[in-house]
């Protein structure tokens, strides 16, 4: 069996930007341009049709090394598929693949064979073929941290012909190929000094952390080519790249480059706040950045405004440090703290319309729980809604006492907590403040503070907190077990350097007895079908509901403002794959690539 990824590795090796993508997107972007200079960088006078968006890039600090991904220009935006189209997009509702650059994939035992579409070309006119694929995969194997799913389990690469590559796996499991099929290929011409070396290293057994990889990586991470060679329907116009905006122009050599509806894609530079202002000024057709509740109300007056809704697969809640606050090891205390919180009120203040309440407290978001569990099973989950009387009962059962309006621990000490949000992540900041107010109002002295946004993951992993506003569920992995990997394993290494939550994974369930949560995550991951996996998922969901290792407060509802009738003829009420996760398999970008979004006047 493939070993369960070490939670210590999860925190030590996960890159900043990959984590930013993984853990929720209410986070405000880094400081962008001080003024909305991008507003004047609008459409071409030539009459070229233009689709407009917004993202907080930095031309000076962002690398053009697209194989590294971390910090690469626009490569963690929803627009990445427009210039480096992925091999395939996953349909989160149907659990099937929409193949793009790849024509298909198939399993032959423990071997995965991927095949490109024929006649693909790069923006520089060279052929996009299996040589690009095998070299990209080899570099990805070397650069992907060992905790990850997919590339670290590849044991061998072989180019079969001009279009096909074979990948051998060590003990594959269902959907292990996700990261492989979604990989964005990079040009063999650009990476001529690295691609062949990477293939040789990988097939010699070298992996991340080995000495040979260290020598390769020292050169590789410093590589910063001047030009980004593109495979998608658009490519960069180097003469129209500035601190205000970036213009992508039609790439007729690229995938569907002659079929997309727009001649250009203009991407304004802006953080969350600037993106909202740009949208209100009619400069942006579609924005995936997070608007505040006030901005959401302001959008209502913008002519042509509509929401494009993306299903949320994660939520916001609170995570405990059980070593810093041993009193939290009593499940009755955690349950009581949950009952003091009004999730609907907190969600509404933190996210405006862009949230959902929590019904089942099952570790999975409710939409996923309803997909796999029966009504009878769902009915067994305890709902930890606002109920201060029940909270009082639970604390008294745990031996706490209320004296002069303040709760005291069984040893007589006054109870107290510090709750950390993240500076600049407005929904996290607001959630922390409301938890502070709720617990203070209930008689538990609580202080809300914010940690810097440059590395909250390091703080969480190191256990430098008492209570932290944190995510639950998992927007990165469509498979149901992914939610429990995040809930139980992430920030829970329990080592001296990375203690994290210090939550014991060998637990006692009131209804099921002794459980090993890490082993259950692995069992679910290794199951060959959903039917085989379902019983394990129900066990983990029940354990989460009974033990509340994290407290879910609200669920992300991703609302992206869109503008009908200015440059885009219209965003359909229902687009294909509209259950896709916004930042993983964006269905609006898929519709643009497939020609389902059209300019006005056609």
Secondary structure, DSSP 8 states (H G I E B T S, - for coil): ------HHHHHHH--HHHHHHHS-S-S--S---SS-GGGG----TT---EEEEEE---TTTSBS-TTT-TTBTTTTSTTHHHHS--SEEEETTTTEEEESSEEEEEEETTEEEEEE-TT-B-TTS-B--HHHHHHHHHHHHHHS-TTSSSGGGEEEEEE-SSSEEEEEESS--TTTTHHHHT-----TTTTTTTHHHHHHHHHTT--TTSHHHHHHHHHHTT---S-----SSEEEEEEEE-SSEEEEEE-TTSTTTTTSS-SEEEEEE--HHHHHHHHHTT--SB--S---HHHHHHHTTSTTEEEEEE---EEEEEEE-TTT-GGGGSHHHHHHHHHT--HHHHHHHHHTTSEE--SS-SSS-HHHHHHHS-HHHHTTS----S-HHHHHHHHHHTT-EEETTEEE-TTS-B-EEEEEEETT-HHHHHHHHHHHHHHHHHT-EEEEEEE-TT-HHHHHHHT--SEEEEEEE-SS--STHHHHIIIIITT---SSS--TT---SEEEETTTEEEEHHHHHHHHHH-SSHHHHHHHHHHHHHHHHHH-SEEEEEEE-EEEEEE-SSSBS---SS-TTTTS-TTTS-HHHHHHHTT-S-BTT-
